[in-house]
Amino acid sequence: MTLNVKSKLLTSLAACALLVACSDEIVNEPTELEDVESQFEIDVRWSESIGVGADEKFNGLTPAVWNDYIITADVEGLVTAFDRESGDIVWEVELNEPLSGGISANAGLIAIGSKKARVIVLNVEDGSEVWRADVSSEVLAKPAIEATKVVVRTADGRIFALDSNDGEQEWFYDRVIPNLTIRGTSAPLAVDGAVLTGFANGKLAAFNLETGDLLWEQRVSSPRGSSDISRIVDVDTTPVVYGSTLYGAGYNGYAIAMDLSNGRYLWREELSTVKDLFVDTLRVYAVTTDGSVVAINRTTGDIAWKQEGLKYRSPTAAAALGDNLVIGDFEGYVHFLDKSTGDFVARDHLDDYGFAHKPIVTDNEVILTSRFGFMYVFNKVEEDSEE
């Protein structure tokens, strides 16, 4: 991650990684991996190039899964649909637009955001373009496709609700953002007639999906300290809804649980992250800004366990594969942790350039994309028990 400085002071601040606090020292050395006796192996069914990777540059171009397709996009505008089973290309289109936010797939549509402040919607079956719409600034997170609307967050703090049929603007909301923020935005989540998203001022808010009216807002992070950097409080994580509870987290703030209907706190635990949470029946799992993996009791907010074996290794957000968490890192390793204890149970090395985006898990299948534009699709293979 880099820092987005609205005041144009793009100096040495950009070199201050989120993995450590800013100082006069070199950033912390990545934690050396300890040996793991793997309890299972992984079978890479196929891997393919998905176009031009972003290297160390930020983008939100995580793949999307739609029925039998995996849809990918690269930073130069190539969008491809792969057959999930074989890896064969079903279709591909060149949008001639530098892309940065997406991909979402729902209701037969694909929505992607661009660096040039546009939203592009395609037909998921053949990649044909349905419409393009201009918004106010670049789109860094995946849009939400819900009912008759495509909802988009822009880097300048605005939310646009566009008609899913033709891209006409139905409403927008404008929020003033601080001068200094983390590069990235919270992806909007549309659920139960509401749109949920976080903001760079440390708040999480809910809006009426049909009208754009503000339903409630709640603070996740509060500015602290005297310097601009120490007062950064972005909520860049995508909200997670489990039952009637909303979970969120922010940078220099808290992981929180709230009543979805009114935003009332149920609990909060001090924590700093810009990576999406994962929630299951028992716990909330977070990857913090220093690379620690933390499990929090979903109902009480108490810390269940903390794993520091990936500190300063730029781990991705966590996804769940059965009883395990799966996490990629900057050196191309894939790590598996026991969800109950946080212990490492398996590890494999897949890529020389590393992973930046959260794994996507469907059934027993894991999808990971590398910084340099390769996608890996693999399964967990349990070892046969001895007779």
C-alpha positions as CSV (number, residue, x, y, z in Angstrom):
1,M,0.0,0.0,0.0
2,T,1.1,3.6,-0.6
3,L,-0.3,6.8,0.8
4,N,-2.5,9.0,-1.2
5,V,-1.7,12.6,-0.4
6,K,-4.4,14.9,-1.6
7,S,-2.2,18.0,-0.8
8,K,0.3,16.8,-3.4
9,L,3.1,16.3,-0.9
10,L,4.2,13.1,-2.5
11,T,7.5,12.8,-0.9
12,S,9.1,10.2,1.4
13,L,5.7,9.5,2.9
14,A,5.0,7.0,0.1
15,A,7.9,4.9,1.4
16,C,6.3,4.6,4.8
17,A,4.7,1.1,4.5
18,L,1.7,0.2,6.5
19,L,3.5,-2.8,7.9
20,V,5.4,-0.6,10.3
21,A,5.2,2.8,11.9
22,C,7.1,5.7,10.2
23,S,10.5,6.3,11.5
24,D,14.1,7.0,10.4
25,E,14.8,3.3,10.3
26,I,14.5,0.8,7.5
27,V,11.2,-1.1,7.6
28,N,11.1,-4.2,9.7
29,E,12.6,-7.4,8.3
30,P,10.0,-10.0,7.3
31,T,9.6,-12.7,9.8
32,E,11.6,-15.8,8.9
33,L,9.3,-18.8,8.3
34,E,9.6,-21.7,10.6
35,D,9.4,-25.2,9.3
36,V,5.9,-26.7,9.1
37,E,5.1,-30.4,8.9
38,S,2.3,-30.2,6.4
39,Q,-0.8,-32.2,7.3
40,F,-2.0,-32.2,3.7
41,E,-0.8,-31.2,0.2
42,I,-2.3,-29.0,-2.5
43,D,-3.0,-29.9,-6.1
44,V,-2.6,-27.0,-8.5
45,R,-5.2,-28.0,-11.1
46,W,-4.2,-25.2,-13.5
47,S,-2.5,-21.8,-13.7
48,E,-2.7,-19.2,-16.4
49,S,-1.5,-15.7,-17.2
50,I,-4.3,-13.2,-16.7
51,G,-2.5,-10.3,-18.3
52,V,-0.3,-7.5,-17.0
53,G,0.2,-7.6,-13.2
54,A,0.4,-4.5,-11.0
55,D,3.7,-5.4,-9.3
56,E,3.8,-3.3,-6.2
57,K,1.2,-0.8,-7.4
58,F,-2.1,-0.9,-5.6
59,N,-5.2,-2.2,-7.4
60,G,-8.4,-4.0,-6.3
61,L,-8.6,-6.3,-9.3
62,T,-9.5,-9.5,-7.5
63,P,-11.2,-12.1,-9.7
64,A,-14.9,-12.9,-9.6
65,V,-16.6,-16.3,-9.9
66,W,-19.8,-16.7,-11.8
67,N,-21.3,-20.2,-12.2
68,D,-18.6,-22.1,-14.2
69,Y,-16.5,-19.0,-15.0
70,I,-13.6,-17.2,-13.3
71,I,-13.5,-13.6,-14.5
72,T,-10.2,-11.7,-14.3
73,A,-9.0,-8.3,-15.4
74,D,-5.6,-6.7,-15.7
75,V,-4.4,-3.2,-15.2
76,E,-4.3,-2.4,-18.9
77,G,-8.0,-3.3,-19.6
78,L,-7.9,-7.0,-20.6
79,V,-10.9,-8.9,-19.2
80,T,-11.0,-12.7,-19.5
81,A,-13.4,-15.4,-18.5
82,F,-11.8,-18.8,-17.8
83,D,-13.6,-22.1,-17.5
84,R,-13.3,-23.0,-13.8
85,E,-12.6,-26.7,-14.4
86,S,-10.2,-26.7,-17.3
87,G,-8.7,-23.2,-17.3
88,D,-9.6,-22.7,-21.0
89,I,-10.4,-19.2,-22.1
90,V,-14.2,-18.9,-22.7
91,W,-14.0,-15.3,-23.9
92,E,-11.8,-12.2,-23.5
93,V,-12.2,-8.5,-24.4
94,E,-9.9,-5.5,-24.4
95,L,-11.6,-2.5,-22.8
96,N,-8.8,0.0,-23.7
97,E,-9.1,1.5,-20.3
98,P,-6.7,1.3,-17.3
99,L,-8.5,-0.7,-14.7
100,S,-8.2,-0.5,-10.9
101,G,-11.3,-1.6,-9.1
102,G,-13.3,-4.8,-9.3
103,I,-14.4,-7.3,-10.3
104,S,-18.0,-7.9,-9.3
105,A,-20.3,-10.5,-11.0
106,N,-24.0,-10.8,-10.2
107,A,-27.3,-11.0,-12.0
108,G,-25.6,-11.8,-15.3
109,L,-23.5,-8.7,-15.2
110,I,-19.8,-7.9,-14.6
111,A,-18.9,-4.5,-13.1
112,I,-15.3,-3.0,-13.1
113,G,-14.0,0.4,-12.2
114,S,-11.2,2.3,-14.0
115,K,-8.4,4.7,-13.1
116,K,-10.1,7.2,-15.5
117,A,-13.2,7.5,-13.3
118,R,-15.4,5.2,-15.2
119,V,-17.6,2.2,-14.4
120,I,-17.8,-0.5,-17.1
121,V,-20.5,-3.2,-17.1
122,L,-20.3,-6.3,-19.3
123,N,-22.5,-9.3,-20.1
124,V,-21.1,-12.2,-18.1
125,E,-21.9,-14.7,-20.8
126,D,-19.8,-13.3,-23.7
127,G,-18.1,-10.2,-22.4
128,S,-20.1,-7.8,-24.6
129,E,-20.2,-4.3,-23.2
130,V,-23.6,-3.2,-21.7
131,W,-22.6,0.4,-20.8
132,R,-20.0,2.8,-19.5
133,A,-20.6,5.6,-17.0
134,D,-18.5,8.4,-15.8
135,V,-18.1,9.0,-12.1
136,S,-16.1,11.6,-10.2
137,S,-12.7,9.9,-9.7
138,E,-10.9,6.6,-10.0
139,V,-12.6,3.5,-8.7
140,L,-10.3,1.4,-6.3
141,A,-12.7,-1.1,-5.0
142,K,-15.2,-3.5,-6.6
143,P,-18.7,-2.2,-7.2
144,A,-21.8,-3.8,-5.8
145,I,-24.4,-5.2,-8.1
146,E,-27.7,-5.6,-6.4
147,A,-31.3,-5.6,-7.7
148,T,-31.5,-2.8,-10.3
149,K,-28.4,-0.9,-9.3
150,V,-24.7,-0.9,-9.5
151,V,-23.2,0.9,-6.5
152,V,-19.7,2.4,-6.8
153,R,-17.3,4.0,-4.3
154,T,-14.8,6.5,-5.7
155,A,-11.5,7.6,-4.3
156,D,-12.7,11.1,-3.6
157,G,-15.2,9.8,-1.0
158,R,-18.4,9.6,-3.1
159,I,-20.9,6.8,-3.6
160,F,-22.8,6.5,-6.9
161,A,-25.9,4.4,-7.5
162,L,-26.2,3.7,-11.2
163,D,-29.1,2.0,-13.0
164,S,-27.9,-1.5,-13.9
165,N,-29.7,-1.4,-17.3
166,D,-28.2,1.8,-18.7
167,G,-25.8,3.3,-16.2
168,E,-27.9,6.4,-15.5
169,Q,-27.2,8.0,-12.1
170,E,-30.0,7.4,-9.6
171,W,-28.3,9.0,-6.6
172,F,-25.0,9.9,-5.1
173,Y,-23.5,10.8,-1.7
174,D,-20.6,13.1,-1.1
175,R,-18.3,12.8,1.9
176,V,-15.4,15.1,2.6
177,I,-12.2,13.1,3.1
178,P,-9.1,14.0,5.0
179,N,-6.0,15.4,3.3
180,L,-3.9,12.4,3.9
181,T,-5.4,8.9,3.5
182,I,-4.3,5.3,2.6
183,R,-4.7,4.5,-1.0
184,G,-7.7,2.3,-1.3
185,T,-11.4,2.5,-0.4
186,S,-14.0,0.2,1.2
187,A,-16.0,-1.7,-1.3
188,P,-19.7,-1.1,-0.9
189,L,-21.9,-3.9,0.4
190,A,-25.5,-4.0,-0.6
191,V,-27.7,-6.1,1.7
192,D,-31.3,-6.0,3.0
193,G,-32.1,-2.8,1.1
194,A,-29.1,-0.9,2.4
195,V,-25.6,0.0,1.2
196,L,-22.8,-0.3,3.7
197,T,-19.4,1.2,3.3
198,G,-16.5,2.7,5.3
199,F,-14.9,6.1,4.8
200,A,-11.4,7.7,5.3
201,N,-12.7,9.7,8.2
202,G,-12.9,6.5,10.3
203,K,-16.6,6.0,10.1
204,L,-18.8,3.2,8.7
205,A,-22.2,4.2,7.3
206,A,-25.4,2.7,6.0
207,F,-27.5,4.2,3.2
208,N,-30.9,3.4,1.8
209,L,-30.3,1.5,-1.4
210,E,-33.3,3.0,-3.3
211,T,-32.9,6.6,-2.2
212,G,-29.4,7.1,-0.9
213,D,-30.6,8.5,2.4
214,L,-28.2,8.1,5.3
215,L,-29.6,5.5,7.7
216,W,-26.9,5.7,10.3
217,E,-23.2,6.1,10.8
218,Q,-20.8,4.8,13.4
219,R,-17.2,5.6,14.2
220,V,-14.7,2.8,13.8
221,S,-11.4,4.7,14.2
222,S,-10.7,8.0,15.9
223,P,-7.7,10.3,15.0
224,R,-5.0,10.2,17.6
225,G,-1.5,11.8,17.8
226,S,-0.2,15.1,16.5
227,S,1.2,14.2,13.0
228,D,-0.9,13.7,9.9
229,I,0.3,10.2,9.5
230,S,-0.5,9.2,13.1
231,R,-4.1,10.6,12.6
232,I,-4.9,8.4,9.5
233,V,-8.0,6.4,10.4
234,D,-9.3,5.0,7.0
235,V,-11.9,2.3,7.0
236,D,-10.9,0.5,3.8
237,T,-12.2,-2.9,4.7
238,T,-15.4,-4.2,3.2
239,P,-18.2,-4.6,5.8
240,V,-19.2,-8.2,6.6
241,V,-22.8,-9.1,7.6
242,Y,-23.5,-12.3,9.5
243,G,-27.1,-12.8,10.5
244,S,-28.2,-9.5,11.9
245,T,-24.7,-8.3,12.9
246,L,-22.4,-6.1,11.0
247,Y,-18.6,-6.5,11.4
248,G,-16.0,-4.0,10.3
249,A,-12.5,-2.7,11.1
250,G,-10.2,0.2,10.4
251,Y,-6.7,1.5,10.3
252,N,-5.5,2.8,13.7
253,G,-8.8,1.8,15.2
254,Y,-10.9,-1.2,16.1
255,A,-12.5,-4.4,14.9
256,I,-16.2,-3.9,15.7
257,A,-19.5,-5.7,15.8
258,M,-22.7,-3.6,15.4
259,D,-26.4,-4.1,15.2
260,L,-27.1,-4.0,11.4
261,S,-30.4,-2.2,11.9
262,N,-29.1,0.9,13.8
263,G,-25.3,0.7,14.0
264,R,-25.2,0.3,17.8
265,Y,-22.0,-1.2,19.1
266,L,-22.1,-4.8,20.3
267,W,-18.4,-5.0,21.0
268,R,-15.2,-3.5,19.8
269,E,-11.6,-4.7,20.1
270,E,-8.5,-2.4,19.4
271,L,-7.0,-3.5,16.1
272,S,-5.5,-1.9,13.0
273,T,-6.1,-3.3,9.5
274,V,-6.8,-2.5,5.9
275,K,-7.5,-6.1,4.9
276,D,-11.0,-7.5,4.7
277,L,-12.2,-9.6,7.6
278,F,-13.5,-13.1,7.5
279,V,-16.3,-14.2,9.7
280,D,-17.7,-17.7,10.6
281,T,-20.0,-19.0,13.2
282,L,-17.5,-18.8,16.0
283,R,-14.9,-16.1,15.2
284,V,-13.9,-13.0,13.3
285,Y,-10.5,-13.3,11.6
286,A,-8.3,-10.3,10.8
287,V,-4.9,-9.7,9.3
288,T,-3.4,-6.7,11.0
289,T,-1.2,-4.0,9.5
290,D,1.9,-5.6,10.9
291,G,1.0,-9.0,9.4
292,S,-0.3,-10.7,12.6
293,V,-3.4,-12.9,12.2
294,V,-5.9,-12.5,15.0
295,A,-9.1,-14.5,15.8
296,I,-11.8,-12.8,17.8
297,N,-14.8,-14.4,19.5
298,R,-17.7,-13.4,17.2
299,T,-20.2,-12.8,20.1
300,T,-18.0,-11.4,22.9
301,G,-15.2,-9.6,21.1
302,D,-12.5,-11.5,23.2
303,I,-9.3,-12.4,21.5
304,A,-9.3,-16.2,20.8
305,W,-5.7,-16.5,19.5
306,K,-3.0,-14.5,17.7
307,Q,-0.5,-15.8,15.2
308,E,2.6,-13.7,14.6
309,G,4.5,-16.0,12.2
310,L,3.6,-13.8,9.2
311,K,4.6,-10.4,10.7
312,Y,6.0,-8.0,8.1
313,R,5.5,-10.6,5.3
314,S,2.6,-8.5,3.7
315,P,0.1,-11.3,4.1
316,T,-3.1,-11.2,2.2
317,A,-6.5,-11.1,3.9
318,A,-7.6,-14.6,5.1
319,A,-10.1,-16.9,3.5
320,A,-11.5,-20.1,4.9
321,L,-11.0,-23.6,3.4
322,G,-12.8,-26.0,5.6
323,D,-11.3,-26.0,9.1
324,N,-8.3,-23.9,7.9
325,L,-7.5,-20.3,7.0
326,V,-5.6,-19.8,3.7
327,I,-3.3,-16.7,3.3
328,G,-0.8,-15.7,0.7
329,D,2.3,-13.6,1.2
330,F,4.8,-11.4,-0.6
331,E,7.2,-14.2,-1.4
332,G,4.6,-16.4,-3.1
333,Y,3.9,-18.8,-0.2
334,V,0.5,-20.1,0.7
335,H,-0.1,-20.7,4.4
336,F,-2.8,-22.7,6.0
337,L,-3.7,-22.1,9.7
338,D,-5.9,-24.1,12.0
339,K,-9.0,-21.9,12.6
340,S,-9.4,-23.1,16.2
341,T,-5.8,-22.5,17.3
342,G,-4.0,-20.4,14.8
343,D,-1.3,-23.0,14.4
344,F,0.3,-23.5,10.9
345,V,-0.9,-26.8,9.5
346,A,0.5,-26.6,5.9
347,R,2.5,-24.4,3.6
348,D,3.4,-24.4,-0.1
349,H,5.3,-22.1,-2.5
350,L,3.5,-21.3,-5.7
351,D,4.9,-18.1,-7.2
352,D,8.2,-16.2,-7.3
353,Y,6.6,-12.7,-7.2
354,G,4.1,-13.0,-4.3
355,F,0.4,-12.5,-3.7
356,A,-1.4,-9.3,-2.9
357,H,-5.1,-10.1,-3.0
358,K,-7.3,-12.2,-0.8
359,P,-7.7,-15.8,-1.9
360,I,-11.1,-16.7,-3.3
361,V,-12.5,-20.0,-2.0
362,T,-15.4,-21.9,-3.6
363,D,-16.2,-25.3,-2.2
364,N,-12.8,-27.0,-2.0
365,E,-11.2,-24.8,-4.6
366,V,-8.8,-21.9,-4.0
367,I,-8.1,-19.1,-6.5
368,L,-5.0,-16.9,-6.0
369,T,-3.6,-14.2,-8.3
370,S,0.0,-13.0,-8.2
371,R,1.4,-9.5,-8.4
372,F,2.8,-10.2,-11.9
373,G,-0.4,-11.4,-13.4
374,F,-0.7,-15.2,-12.9
375,M,-3.7,-17.1,-11.5
376,Y,-3.5,-20.4,-9.6
377,V,-6.4,-22.7,-9.1
378,F,-5.8,-25.5,-6.6
379,N,-7.5,-27.9,-4.2
380,K,-6.5,-29.3,-0.8
381,V,-5.6,-33.0,-1.0
382,E,-6.0,-34.9,2.2
383,E,-3.4,-37.6,2.8
384,D,-4.8,-41.2,2.8
385,S,-5.0,-42.6,6.3
386,E,-2.9,-45.6,7.1
387,E,-4.6,-48.9,7.2
